[in-house]
Amino acid sequence: MASTGVRRTRYKRPACPFCRFEDQVVRIVYGDPGPETIEQSRRQEVALGGACAAPEAPQWYCRGCLRRFDAPGFADSAEAGIP
């Protein structure tokens, strides 16, 4: 498989502010998903957020309570290279 040049970084996920689960939280990916992102979505490692993202679009999704949210204090996932 070809490398995308993006460094994968382990990160601590924020706890969901609604249900407090941490292990159910995944990053929301915006834009046209490529094959790798689609596969990550199938494995429930990321959530697909749609083609366009507004600056205020939430960055995290809780699979436990099905809510989207932001987490102040956590690095912006795009800047940090977080999958």
C-alpha positions in Angstrom: 0.0 0.0 0.0 1.3 3.4 -0.9 2.2 5.9 1.9 0.1 9.0 2.1 2.9 10.9 3.8 0.7 11.6 6.8 2.2 10.6 10.1 -0.1 8.5 12.3 -0.1 9.6 15.9 -1.6 7.9 18.9 -3.8 10.3 20.7 -6.0 10.5 23.7 -9.6 10.8 22.7 -11.8 13.3 24.5 -14.6 11.9 26.7 -18.0 12.6 25.2 -19.5 15.6 27.1 -23.0 14.1 26.9 -22.5 10.4 28.0 -18.9 10.6 29.3 -17.7 7.6 27.2 -14.2 7.9 25.9 -13.9 4.6 24.0 -16.8 5.4 21.8 -15.4 8.7 20.5 -14.0 9.0 17.0 -12.7 11.8 14.8 -15.1 13.3 12.2 -13.5 13.4 8.7 -14.8 16.0 6.2 -14.3 16.1 2.5 -14.4 13.5 -0.3 -13.3 10.3 1.4 -10.6 8.1 -0.3 -10.5 4.3 -0.1 -8.5 4.3 3.1 -10.9 6.7 4.9 -13.9 4.7 3.7 -12.4 1.5 5.1 -11.6 3.4 8.4 -15.3 4.4 8.5 -16.4 0.7 8.0 -14.2 -0.3 10.9 -15.8 2.6 12.9 -12.4 4.3 13.5 -13.7 7.6 12.0 -17.0 9.1 11.2 -17.7 10.7 7.8 -18.9 14.3 8.2 -19.9 15.2 4.7 -18.3 16.9 1.7 -18.0 20.4 3.2 -16.9 21.5 6.6 -17.7 24.9 8.1 -15.0 26.4 10.4 -17.4 25.7 13.3 -18.0 22.1 12.3 -17.6 19.6 15.2 -14.5 17.5 15.2 -15.6 14.5 17.3 -18.5 12.0 17.1 -19.7 9.7 19.9 -20.8 6.3 18.7 -22.4 5.7 22.1 -25.0 8.5 22.1 -24.7 9.5 18.4 -23.8 13.1 19.1 -21.2 15.4 17.5 -19.1 17.8 19.5 -16.0 19.8 19.9 -13.4 19.3 22.6 -11.6 22.4 23.8 -8.0 21.7 24.7 -7.6 18.9 22.2 -5.4 19.7 19.1 -7.2 20.2 15.9 -7.1 16.7 14.3 -6.2 18.0 10.8 -3.2 20.0 12.2 -2.0 17.1 14.4 -2.3 14.5 11.6 -4.7 12.4 13.7 -6.4 9.6 11.9 
